[in-house]
Amino acid sequence: MKSMTAFARVEQQQDWGKISWELRSVNQRYLEIYLKMAENLKTVEMPAREKIKQSIGRGKLEGTLQVDLTEGESSFHVDINLVNRLVQSIETVQLSLPEATNLSPLDILKWPGVLQTQQSTLSADKLNSAILDCLQQALEQLNEARSREGQALATILSEKINLLQSEVDAVKAIYPEALSQHTEALKQRIQELAGQVDDHRFHQEVAIIAQKADISEEIERLQTHLTEVSRLLTTKGLVGRRLDFLMQELNREANTLGSKAIDPRLTQSSVECKVLIEQMREQIQNIE
């Protein structure tokens, strides 16, 4: 599980210059990519976007590319054929002039054409390849940060799940007693208002009223959703949208629980559940 919020910066030094990528990602419903680069580097934009799509599933990503090329870097080349001809000529001269001073290697290098300079050339393909390699490193760094943040969010959400589970367990424990007390109170109230009524009719009406207060299905669905949330917290891949949907379902059940509450303790548990669900939902907005 990964967070959608992270930052990464990678810089590469080459013999022909320097490349740097700076990446920032924040939460967003879908994947949105915004890249900033010099106009003369636009040929690498589409390959860069494709590489990002392979690494990032959801969120808003802003990337800034900077390339600084060194000016006029050159290398030296010795014309060995010319050197060989010069040496042969020097040996011929020395046969005629034995007392002539020998030439040093430095003297030979000073001879026109022996030492040549070659201006380094950088092809577009080589530059683009280096840019994409640097981007790959930046994406790996970004995803490492997103994973660390995602793990921290998973820990927070697990704590909230445990608290929410405690509230559901409390509801399970309270409900049978509360329902029994509620049913008895209904019987007494009906008897006080209606006096002697048909026994079958009486129990039928009480059963209908009790059924309207039945929250066993809500408890079961709350438990099912909590189990699924716990499973997703340990699942790799894109789980943010699924978790957000489950928060909506949990909130729906908590609301129904509150509307059917027949005991102040059930009402309080419903409120606590909704508070915890909202806290979880805020955190889940950052999950990919």
WOWO-V623840 format. One record per residue. N is the residue number from 1. RES is the residue in one small letter. SS is DSSP state (a for helix, b for strand, c for the rest). PHI is phi in radians with two decimals (NA if undefined). NEAR is the number of other C-alpha atoms within 12 Angstrom. Layout:
n=N res=RES ss=SS phi=PHI near=NEAR
n=N res=RES ss=SS phi=PHI near=NEAR
This chain:
n=1 res=m ss=c phi=NA near=33
n=2 res=k ss=c phi=-2.16 near=41
n=3 res=s ss=b phi=-1.44 near=40
n=4 res=m ss=c phi=-1.63 near=41
n=5 res=t ss=c phi=-1.83 near=34
n=6 res=a ss=b phi=-2.92 near=34
n=7 res=f ss=b phi=-2.49 near=30
n=8 res=a ss=b phi=-2.61 near=29
n=9 res=r ss=b phi=-2.51 near=29
n=10 res=v ss=b phi=-2.25 near=28
n=11 res=e ss=b phi=-2.20 near=27
n=12 res=q ss=b phi=-2.11 near=27
n=13 res=q ss=b phi=-1.74 near=18
n=14 res=q ss=b phi=-1.98 near=20
n=15 res=d ss=c phi=-1.18 near=20
n=16 res=w ss=c phi=-1.89 near=24
n=17 res=g ss=b phi=2.71 near=23
n=18 res=k ss=b phi=-2.35 near=22
n=19 res=i ss=b phi=-2.12 near=33
n=20 res=s ss=b phi=-2.48 near=31
n=21 res=w ss=b phi=-2.08 near=36
n=22 res=e ss=b phi=-2.13 near=32
n=23 res=l ss=b phi=-2.10 near=38
n=24 res=r ss=b phi=-2.29 near=31
n=25 res=s ss=b phi=-2.28 near=37
n=26 res=v ss=b phi=-2.35 near=31
n=27 res=n ss=c phi=-1.24 near=30
n=28 res=q ss=c phi=-2.80 near=24
n=29 res=r ss=c phi=-1.07 near=21
n=30 res=y ss=c phi=-2.10 near=21
n=31 res=l ss=b phi=-1.51 near=24
n=32 res=e ss=b phi=-2.21 near=23
n=33 res=i ss=b phi=-2.10 near=28
n=34 res=y ss=b phi=-2.19 near=23
n=35 res=l ss=b phi=-2.04 near=29
n=36 res=k ss=b phi=-2.03 near=25
n=37 res=m ss=c phi=-2.78 near=24
n=38 res=a ss=c phi=-1.12 near=15
n=39 res=e ss=a phi=-1.04 near=13
n=40 res=n ss=a phi=-1.33 near=15
n=41 res=l ss=a phi=-1.89 near=26
n=42 res=k ss=a phi=-1.08 near=20
n=43 res=t ss=a phi=-1.14 near=19
n=44 res=v ss=a phi=-1.66 near=28
n=45 res=e ss=a phi=-1.11 near=27
n=46 res=m ss=a phi=-1.13 near=17
n=47 res=p ss=a phi=-1.02 near=22
n=48 res=a ss=a phi=-1.14 near=34
n=49 res=r ss=a phi=-1.06 near=27
n=50 res=e ss=a phi=-1.10 near=17
n=51 res=k ss=a phi=-1.14 near=24
n=52 res=i ss=a phi=-1.14 near=35
n=53 res=k ss=a phi=-1.09 near=21
n=54 res=q ss=a phi=-1.30 near=16
n=55 res=s ss=a phi=-1.90 near=28
n=56 res=i ss=c phi=-2.07 near=39
n=57 res=g ss=c phi=-1.67 near=33
n=58 res=r ss=c phi=-2.70 near=32
n=59 res=g ss=b phi=2.15 near=33
n=60 res=k ss=b phi=-1.77 near=29
n=61 res=l ss=b phi=-2.02 near=35
n=62 res=e ss=b phi=-1.98 near=30
n=63 res=g ss=b phi=-2.16 near=31
n=64 res=t ss=b phi=-2.13 near=31
n=65 res=l ss=b phi=-1.88 near=35
n=66 res=q ss=b phi=-2.26 near=29
n=67 res=v ss=b phi=-2.25 near=28
n=68 res=d ss=b phi=-2.02 near=22
n=69 res=l ss=b phi=-1.62 near=20
n=70 res=t ss=c phi=-1.34 near=18
n=71 res=e ss=c phi=-1.57 near=14
n=72 res=g ss=c phi=1.07 near=15
n=73 res=e ss=c phi=-1.16 near=17
n=74 res=s ss=b phi=-2.38 near=16
n=75 res=s ss=b phi=-2.20 near=15
n=76 res=f ss=b phi=-1.78 near=15
n=77 res=h ss=b phi=-2.36 near=18
n=78 res=v ss=b phi=-1.68 near=21
n=79 res=d ss=c phi=-1.39 near=21
n=80 res=i ss=a phi=-1.12 near=16
n=81 res=n ss=a phi=-1.11 near=14
n=82 res=l ss=a phi=-1.16 near=20
n=83 res=v ss=a phi=-1.07 near=24
n=84 res=n ss=a phi=-1.07 near=15
n=85 res=r ss=a phi=-1.17 near=16
n=86 res=l ss=a phi=-1.12 near=24
n=87 res=v ss=a phi=-1.08 near=23
n=88 res=q ss=a phi=-1.08 near=14
n=89 res=s ss=a phi=-1.15 near=16
n=90 res=i ss=a phi=-1.11 near=22
n=91 res=e ss=a phi=-1.11 near=18
n=92 res=t ss=a phi=-1.15 near=14
n=93 res=v ss=a phi=-1.13 near=17
n=94 res=q ss=a phi=-1.14 near=16
n=95 res=l ss=a phi=-1.16 near=13
n=96 res=s ss=a phi=-1.52 near=11
n=97 res=l ss=c phi=-2.20 near=12
n=98 res=p ss=c phi=-1.05 near=12
n=99 res=e ss=c phi=-1.53 near=9
n=100 res=a ss=c phi=-1.17 near=13
n=101 res=t ss=c phi=-1.20 near=12
n=102 res=n ss=c phi=-1.23 near=17
n=103 res=l ss=c phi=-1.52 near=18
n=104 res=s ss=c phi=-1.45 near=12
n=105 res=p ss=a phi=-0.97 near=15
n=106 res=l ss=a phi=-1.14 near=12
n=107 res=d ss=a phi=-1.09 near=17
n=108 res=i ss=a phi=-1.16 near=24
n=109 res=l ss=a phi=-1.10 near=22
n=110 res=k ss=c phi=-1.33 near=17
n=111 res=w ss=c phi=-1.15 near=20
n=112 res=p ss=c phi=-0.96 near=14
n=113 res=g ss=c phi=1.65 near=18
n=114 res=v ss=c phi=-1.24 near=24
n=115 res=l ss=b phi=-1.77 near=22
n=116 res=q ss=b phi=-2.04 near=18
n=117 res=t ss=b phi=-1.82 near=15
n=118 res=q ss=b phi=-2.11 near=14
n=119 res=q ss=b phi=-1.26 near=15
n=120 res=s ss=c phi=-1.20 near=18
n=121 res=t ss=c phi=-2.09 near=19
n=122 res=l ss=c phi=-2.09 near=21
n=123 res=s ss=c phi=-1.37 near=11
n=124 res=a ss=a phi=-1.11 near=15
n=125 res=d ss=a phi=-1.10 near=15
n=126 res=k ss=a phi=-1.14 near=15
n=127 res=l ss=a phi=-1.12 near=27
n=128 res=n ss=a phi=-1.09 near=25
n=129 res=s ss=a phi=-1.08 near=21
n=130 res=a ss=a phi=-1.15 near=30
n=131 res=i ss=a phi=-1.09 near=38
n=132 res=l ss=a phi=-1.22 near=31
n=133 res=d ss=a phi=-1.13 near=25
n=134 res=c ss=a phi=-1.14 near=33
n=135 res=l ss=a phi=-1.09 near=38
n=136 res=q ss=a phi=-1.03 near=33
n=137 res=q ss=a phi=-1.13 near=27
n=138 res=a ss=a phi=-1.15 near=34
n=139 res=l ss=a phi=-1.14 near=35
n=140 res=e ss=a phi=-1.10 near=26
n=141 res=q ss=a phi=-1.14 near=25
n=142 res=l ss=a phi=-1.10 near=35
n=143 res=n ss=a phi=-1.18 near=33
n=144 res=e ss=a phi=-1.11 near=24
n=145 res=a ss=a phi=-1.16 near=26
n=146 res=r ss=a phi=-1.13 near=35
n=147 res=s ss=a phi=-1.19 near=27
n=148 res=r ss=a phi=-1.08 near=22
n=149 res=e ss=a phi=-1.14 near=27
n=150 res=g ss=a phi=-1.10 near=34
n=151 res=q ss=a phi=-1.15 near=25
n=152 res=a ss=a phi=-1.14 near=22
n=153 res=l ss=a phi=-1.13 near=32
n=154 res=a ss=a phi=-1.08 near=33
n=155 res=t ss=a phi=-1.13 near=20
n=156 res=i ss=a phi=-1.09 near=23
n=157 res=l ss=a phi=-1.16 near=36
n=158 res=s ss=a phi=-1.10 near=26
n=159 res=e ss=a phi=-1.11 near=20
n=160 res=k ss=a phi=-1.15 near=31
n=161 res=i ss=a phi=-1.07 near=35
n=162 res=n ss=a phi=-1.08 near=23
n=163 res=l ss=a phi=-1.16 near=24
n=164 res=l ss=a phi=-1.16 near=38
n=165 res=q ss=a phi=-1.08 near=30
n=166 res=s ss=a phi=-1.10 near=22
n=167 res=e ss=a phi=-1.17 near=34
n=168 res=v ss=a phi=-1.14 near=39
n=169 res=d ss=a phi=-1.09 near=21
n=170 res=a ss=a phi=-1.12 near=24
n=171 res=v ss=a phi=-1.09 near=38
n=172 res=k ss=a phi=-1.02 near=27
n=173 res=a ss=a phi=-1.28 near=18
n=174 res=i ss=a phi=-1.36 near=27
n=175 res=y ss=a phi=-0.99 near=33
n=176 res=p ss=a phi=-1.00 near=21
n=177 res=e ss=a phi=-1.15 near=18
n=178 res=a ss=a phi=-1.11 near=27
n=179 res=l ss=a phi=-1.14 near=30
n=180 res=s ss=a phi=-1.09 near=20
n=181 res=q ss=a phi=-1.13 near=17
n=182 res=h ss=a phi=-1.14 near=28
n=183 res=t ss=a phi=-1.15 near=30
n=184 res=e ss=a phi=-1.12 near=19
n=185 res=a ss=a phi=-1.12 near=19
n=186 res=l ss=a phi=-1.13 near=25
n=187 res=k ss=a phi=-1.03 near=27
n=188 res=q ss=a phi=-1.12 near=18
n=189 res=r ss=a phi=-1.14 near=15
n=190 res=i ss=a phi=-1.15 near=22
n=191 res=q ss=a phi=-1.11 near=19
n=192 res=e ss=a phi=-1.15 near=12
n=193 res=l ss=a phi=-1.44 near=11
n=194 res=a ss=a phi=-1.84 near=15
n=195 res=g ss=c phi=1.23 near=13
n=196 res=q ss=c phi=-1.39 near=14
n=197 res=v ss=c phi=-2.20 near=16
n=198 res=d ss=c phi=-0.99 near=13
n=199 res=d ss=a phi=-1.05 near=15
n=200 res=h ss=a phi=-1.11 near=11
n=201 res=r ss=a phi=-1.10 near=15
n=202 res=f ss=a phi=-1.04 near=22
n=203 res=h ss=a phi=-1.16 near=20
n=204 res=q ss=a phi=-1.13 near=16
n=205 res=e ss=a phi=-1.16 near=20
n=206 res=v ss=a phi=-1.10 near=26
n=207 res=a ss=a phi=-1.11 near=21
n=208 res=i ss=a phi=-1.12 near=15
n=209 res=i ss=a phi=-1.14 near=22
n=210 res=a ss=a phi=-1.14 near=28
n=211 res=q ss=a phi=-1.12 near=18
n=212 res=k ss=a phi=-1.16 near=21
n=213 res=a ss=c phi=-1.65 near=29
n=214 res=d ss=c phi=-1.21 near=28
n=215 res=i ss=c phi=-2.07 near=33
n=216 res=s ss=a phi=-1.09 near=26
n=217 res=e ss=a phi=-1.19 near=19
n=218 res=e ss=a phi=-1.10 near=30
n=219 res=i ss=a phi=-1.09 near=36
n=220 res=e ss=a phi=-1.12 near=22
n=221 res=r ss=a phi=-1.22 near=23
n=222 res=l ss=a phi=-1.02 near=39
n=223 res=q ss=a phi=-1.11 near=29
n=224 res=t ss=a phi=-1.10 near=20
n=225 res=h ss=a phi=-1.15 near=32
n=226 res=l ss=a phi=-1.11 near=36
n=227 res=t ss=a phi=-1.10 near=22
n=228 res=e ss=a phi=-1.18 near=24
n=229 res=v ss=a phi=-1.08 near=37
n=230 res=s ss=a phi=-1.05 near=26
n=231 res=r ss=a phi=-1.14 near=21
n=232 res=l ss=a phi=-1.16 near=29
n=233 res=l ss=c phi=-1.14 near=34
n=234 res=t ss=c phi=-1.93 near=22
n=235 res=t ss=c phi=-1.76 near=20
n=236 res=k ss=c phi=-1.43 near=19
n=237 res=g ss=c phi=1.80 near=21
n=238 res=l ss=c phi=-1.46 near=29
n=239 res=v ss=c phi=-2.13 near=31
n=240 res=g ss=a phi=-1.03 near=38
n=241 res=r ss=a phi=-1.15 near=26
n=242 res=r ss=a phi=-1.10 near=24
n=243 res=l ss=a phi=-1.12 near=36
n=244 res=d ss=a phi=-1.10 near=30
n=245 res=f ss=a phi=-1.08 near=21
n=246 res=l ss=a phi=-1.14 near=31
n=247 res=m ss=a phi=-1.12 near=35
n=248 res=q ss=a phi=-1.10 near=24
n=249 res=e ss=a phi=-1.19 near=27
n=250 res=l ss=a phi=-1.09 near=39
n=251 res=n ss=a phi=-1.14 near=32
n=252 res=r ss=a phi=-1.06 near=24
n=253 res=e ss=a phi=-1.18 near=32
n=254 res=a ss=a phi=-1.14 near=40
n=255 res=n ss=a phi=-1.11 near=28
n=256 res=t ss=a phi=-1.10 near=29
n=257 res=l ss=a phi=-1.03 near=40
n=258 res=g ss=a phi=-1.17 near=29
n=259 res=s ss=a phi=-1.24 near=23
n=260 res=k ss=c phi=-1.70 near=29
n=261 res=a ss=c phi=-1.02 near=30
n=262 res=i ss=c phi=-2.01 near=34
n=263 res=d ss=c phi=-2.61 near=27
n=264 res=p ss=a phi=-0.97 near=19
n=265 res=r ss=a phi=-1.20 near=23
n=266 res=l ss=a phi=-1.21 near=35
n=267 res=t ss=a phi=-1.08 near=26
n=268 res=q ss=a phi=-1.12 near=24
n=269 res=s ss=a phi=-1.12 near=34
n=270 res=s ss=a phi=-1.06 near=37
n=271 res=v ss=a phi=-1.11 near=27
n=272 res=e ss=a phi=-1.08 near=28
n=273 res=c ss=a phi=-1.06 near=39
n=274 res=k ss=a phi=-1.14 near=32
n=275 res=v ss=a phi=-1.13 near=24
n=276 res=l ss=a phi=-1.12 near=31
n=277 res=i ss=a phi=-1.09 near=40
n=278 res=e ss=a phi=-1.16 near=27
n=279 res=q ss=a phi=-1.09 near=24
n=280 res=m ss=a phi=-1.17 near=37
n=281 res=r ss=a phi=-1.09 near=31
n=282 res=e ss=a phi=-1.10 near=22
n=283 res=q ss=a phi=-1.22 near=31
n=284 res=i ss=a phi=-1.18 near=42
n=285 res=q ss=c phi=-1.05 near=32
n=286 res=n ss=c phi=-1.69 near=37
n=287 res=i ss=b phi=-1.64 near=44
n=288 res=e ss=c phi=-1.17 near=43
